[in-house]
Amino acid sequence: MQTRNIEIIVGAFMLAGILSVAWLGIQVSGLTMQESTGSYKLTAYFNNIGGLTERGKVTIAGVLVGRVASIDLDPISVRARVELHIDNSVDYITEDSIASIKTAGVLGEKYVSIAIGGAEDVLGNGDVIHDTQSAFVLEDLIGTVLSTLFNEKAEE
């Protein structure tokens, strides 16, 4: 009888652990169980997305306002075309707003941050954010610094 109670307790503990890991996975991945309030599409073009992925966050002032819906390469401009789905409640993104790719922490995930401009006209479904700032790529900075140092040494 005591063995049966131990088996039940261990089973309940294992079930709680599996449910906890599943909940944590859903939270980390950004999936939600809530119904969406609806969204509209904006497009932004970047020279370098630096590891931005689909379902990445879109924020304004640090507040989540949407998700990255798709990323592909525009064959005409040869730039990354990023489609953003913005919540319908956020209806104040102006035409002079700036979309930039940021990093959460030093080695964290990439996300799109939108800085609202001061124009009167707002963007609607299907519009393009023209002002963009590409991702900061640490490897490019290190390469630039090293090549500058080596060029200065060679000139001496």
N, C-alpha and C positions, 0 to 999 in steps of 0.2 A: 504494500500500500504506500509506503514511504517512497519507494522507487517511482511509482506512478506520479506522485505529487512533484517530485523533482523533475520528471520528464515534462510535465505540464508547465512548470515554471520556466524551464529552459526553452521550451517551445514558444511561450509567450514572450520571453526575452528576445529570441531570435526574430519573431514576427515584428516586435517593436523596432529592432535594429534595421530590418529590411525596409519598413515603412519610413523610418528616419532617413535612410540613405536615399530612398526614392524622393522624398520631400526635398531634401537638400539638392538633389540633381535637378529637380524642376526649378528651384529657386535660382540656382547658379546659371542654368541654361537660358533663363529669361522667359520660359514658357509660362503661360498663365491659364488658370482654370476659369477666369472671369470672362464674360462676354465683352467684346469690344464695343465701344460707343460709336464706332465708325471712324473712318479716316479719309484723308485726301492725299493725293500723290504730288510730291515735288521732286524735281530732278536737279542734281548738282554734278558738275564735271570737275575732276581733280587730276593733276599731273601725276600724283603718287598717292595711293591710298594706304601704303605702309602696313598692311596686315589687317585692315578693316574687313569684317566679315558680315555676311547676311545675318539678319536678326540682331545686329549691333544696335546699341542705344542711340537715340537722337535726343539731345537735351537742349534746354534753354535755361541759362542761369543755374545749371546743375539739376534741373527738374526734368524728369523723363517725360517727353512729349510725343514720342514716336519710336519707330524702328526702321532699320535699313531693310528694304524689301528685296532689292536685287542689286547686283554689281556686274557690269559687263564692260567690254571695251568698245568705245565708239569708233567705228572704222573710218570715219571722216576726219575727226580731230585727233585720233589716236590718243585719247584721254580716257580715264576711267569714268564711266557713267554710273552714278549712284542714285538709285531710286529710293526716296524716303516716303514712308507712310506716316503722316502726321495726324494726331487726334483732331477730330472735328472741333473740339472745344478750343483749340489753339488757332484762332482765326485772325491773328494780328501779326503774322510774319510779313514784313514789308519788303518791297522789291529791292531795296538797297541793303538787305540783311546779308550777313557774312556767314558762310558755313565753313567750319574748319574741323580737321580731324585731330583729335586729342587722344592722349593716353591716360588711363586711370592709374595713377601712381607711376613708379619708375618702369616696371615691367608688366603693367596691367594691360587690360583689354583696350582696344581702340574703339572710339565712339565719335559721333558727329556732334559738334557743338554749334548751335546757331546763335549769333549775336544779332539782336534786332536793331535795325536801322531807324532812321528818323523820317523816312518818306511817308507820304500820306496813302499811297496806293499799296494794297496788300496783295500777296500772292494767293492764287486759288488753285484748284485741282488742275494738274498738268503743267503748271508753270515751272520755270527754271530759276534757280538761285545762281546768279551770274558771278557774284564775288565769292571765291573760295580760297582756302589756304590748305595746301597739301599737308600730309603727315610729316612730322619731324622724324627723320630717320637718323638714329645715332651713328650708324655705320658710315653714313655720308659725311657727317661732321668729323668723325675720327679720321677718315681718309683725307679730308681737306686740311685738317690741322697737320697731319703727318707729311703731306706733300708740301705744305708751306714750310715746315721745319727743314725738310730735306732740300728744298730749293734755296733756302737761306744759307744752309751749310755749304752747298755747292758753289754759291756765289762768293764765299769767303776765301 
